[in-house]
Amino acid sequence: MLFVVEDRRHRQSIVHAGNEHRRAQLPSCGPAVRRCDMPHASNIVLCAGPESPHAFDIIPLQPRNGALDARCPVCRGHGQWNVEIDLVSFRCKRAICERCHGAGWIETGQDPVGHPDIVMTPEGYPKWVVRSGPSPTVEEAPNGPLSEPPATA
């Protein structure tokens, strides 16, 4: 992997590759650092959602923490899925499940469930909080509390 450190005040950059260092002239002013990846073979697959064949590759099931009752019907207990995955290097971009908020498990009864929220402090700054409330009902949840994800044609 190459790391390029640019010093635009002196209009030069230093390229670090292993033990080699070389200097190059830069066209404009201002400090910056950028990373240059070495080329490698890749087989990138885009996943349309949790129903895609490679959506759950290299993603473990989330452990049950005891407070939640059933695996999430959307992510099937993983809490997230691959949006894009390279099948050679296994680098991936992931999406968090909006139904279980990444926990992989949902509450099926009437117990309160924590939901992330943002509130304004008295000083006027936003602050993350966890609000307790009922789990989504059949009308609020996209597919009901324990229904399977919709089948794709």
Residue, then its C-alpha position, 0 to 999 in steps of 0.5 A: m500500500l502506498f501512502v502519499v503525504e503532500d506538503r503543498r506549502h513547499r509544493q512537493s509530496i513524499v510517497h512512502a512505499g515500503n522503505e522507498h521515499r521519493r519526492a514529486q512536485l505538486p501543482s497547487c497550495g494547501p496541506a493534504v494526505r491521501r491513501c493510494d491502494m495497490p491494485h488487486a484482483s476483485n470480484i465486486v458484487l452489489c446486493a439489493g437487500p437482505e434477500s440477495p445471495h451474498a448479503f450475509d457473507i462473513i456477517p455473524l449472527q448477533p447474540r441474543n441479549g436476553a431482553l429481546d424475544a425473536r430474531c428480526p424477520v428482515c435481517r434474520g438475526h444478523g443486524q446488518w447486511n452487505v450492500e457491496i462485497d468484494l468476493v476476493s478480498f472480502r472488503c464490504k460496505r454494510a447497511i444496518c437493519e432499520r427494523c431491529h437497529g442492528a441488534g438482530w433481535i426484536e421484542t414481540g410482546q408488550d415490553p418497552v424497547g429502546h429506540p435511538d433518538i436525537v433531542m435538543t439540550p437546553e444549550g441548543y445542541p443536539k444529543w443522542v438519547v435512547r427512548s423506551g417505548p412499545s415495540p412496533t405493532v403489526e400496523e406500524a411494522p412493515n411485515g408484522p412482528l414475526s412475518e417472513p420478508p417478502a418473497t422476490a420473484 
